[in-house]
Amino acid sequence: MISYEETVIDGGSSVATVTVSPKFQVVIPREVRELLRLRPGERLQVFVFGDRIELIPVKKLSRMRGFLKGIATDVPRDEDRV
């Protein structure tokens, strides 16, 4: 059985707590899936930082097109980086 509880922290954001099943599975809460637009079969990268686990959705390169549009390119650079 997998369950989760949600706790609201200052700033209005919420933190979901999930339970690991006997098969070491967790369910990503609906609110998080909808917020990140996750779909069944989508891949996630798993990173471990100390005692913390982070799941990062893997995006196709074609979906990344234009995400830096409007970024400032007039920042000072070292001569060897121009």
KOLDOMI-116890 format. One record per residue (C-alpha): residue number from 1; residue in one letter; chain; x, y, z. Coordinates in steps of 0.1 Angstrom, whole numbers, plus 5000, padded with zeros to 4 digits. Layout:
<pts>
<pt NUM A A <X Y Z>> ...
</pts>
This chain:
<pts>
<pt 1 M A <5000 5000 5000>> <pt 2 I A <5013 5034 4991>> <pt 3 S A <5001 5066 5007>> <pt 4 Y A <5011 5102 5011>> <pt 5 E A <5003 5131 5032>> <pt 6 E A <5007 5168 5023>> <pt 7 T A <5021 5195 5046>> <pt 8 V A <5018 5232 5038>> <pt 9 I A <5049 5252 5046>> <pt 10 D A <5055 5290 5047>> <pt 11 G A <5052 5306 5013>> <pt 12 G A <5022 5285 5005>> <pt 13 S A <5041 5257 4988>> <pt 14 S A <5034 5221 4999>> <pt 15 V A <5056 5191 5006>> <pt 16 A A <5042 5157 4999>> <pt 17 T A <5054 5127 5019>> <pt 18 V A <5052 5093 5002>> <pt 19 T A <5056 5058 5016>> <pt 20 V A <5079 5032 5000>> <pt 21 S A <5060 5000 4992>> <pt 22 P A <5074 4965 5000>> <pt 23 K A <5085 4965 4963>> <pt 24 F A <5104 4998 4969>> <pt 25 Q A <5079 5017 4947>> <pt 26 V A <5066 5052 4954>> <pt 27 V A <5037 5071 4938>> <pt 28 I A <5042 5106 4927>> <pt 29 P A <5012 5126 4940>> <pt 30 R A <4987 5138 4914>> <pt 31 E A <4993 5175 4922>> <pt 32 V A <5031 5171 4915>> <pt 33 R A <5024 5150 4883>> <pt 34 E A <5001 5177 4870>> <pt 35 L A <5024 5206 4880>> <pt 36 L A <5053 5190 4862>> <pt 37 R A <5031 5176 4834>> <pt 38 L A <5045 5141 4839>> <pt 39 R A <5030 5113 4818>> <pt 40 P A <5030 5075 4822>> <pt 41 G A <5062 5060 4807>> <pt 42 E A <5082 5093 4811>> <pt 43 R A <5118 5088 4823>> <pt 44 L A <5132 5104 4854>> <pt 45 Q A <5169 5108 4864>> <pt 46 V A <5176 5098 4900>> <pt 47 F A <5202 5118 4919>> <pt 48 V A <5214 5111 4955>> <pt 49 F A <5228 5140 4975>> <pt 50 G A <5237 5128 5010>> <pt 51 D A <5205 5115 5025>> <pt 52 R A <5183 5131 4999>> <pt 53 I A <5169 5117 4966>> <pt 54 E A <5159 5140 4937>> <pt 55 L A <5139 5129 4906>> <pt 56 I A <5145 5151 4875>> <pt 57 P A <5123 5145 4844>> <pt 58 V A <5143 5137 4813>> <pt 59 K A <5133 5160 4785>> <pt 60 K A <5138 5154 4748>> <pt 61 L A <5162 5178 4732>> <pt 62 S A <5134 5190 4708>> <pt 63 R A <5114 5202 4738>> <pt 64 M A <5143 5222 4750>> <pt 65 R A <5144 5244 4719>> <pt 66 G A <5140 5281 4728>> <pt 67 F A <5141 5277 4765>> <pt 68 L A <5170 5302 4767>> <pt 69 K A <5152 5328 4745>> <pt 70 G A <5157 5363 4759>> <pt 71 I A <5187 5354 4780>> <pt 72 A A <5212 5383 4784>> <pt 73 T A <5243 5376 4763>> <pt 74 D A <5261 5410 4770>> <pt 75 V A <5277 5398 4802>> <pt 76 P A <5315 5404 4807>> <pt 77 R A <5335 5373 4796>> <pt 78 D A <5371 5363 4799>> <pt 79 E A <5392 5367 4767>> <pt 80 D A <5395 5329 4763>> <pt 81 R A <5357 5324 4766>> <pt 82 V A <5347 5347 4738>> 
</pts>
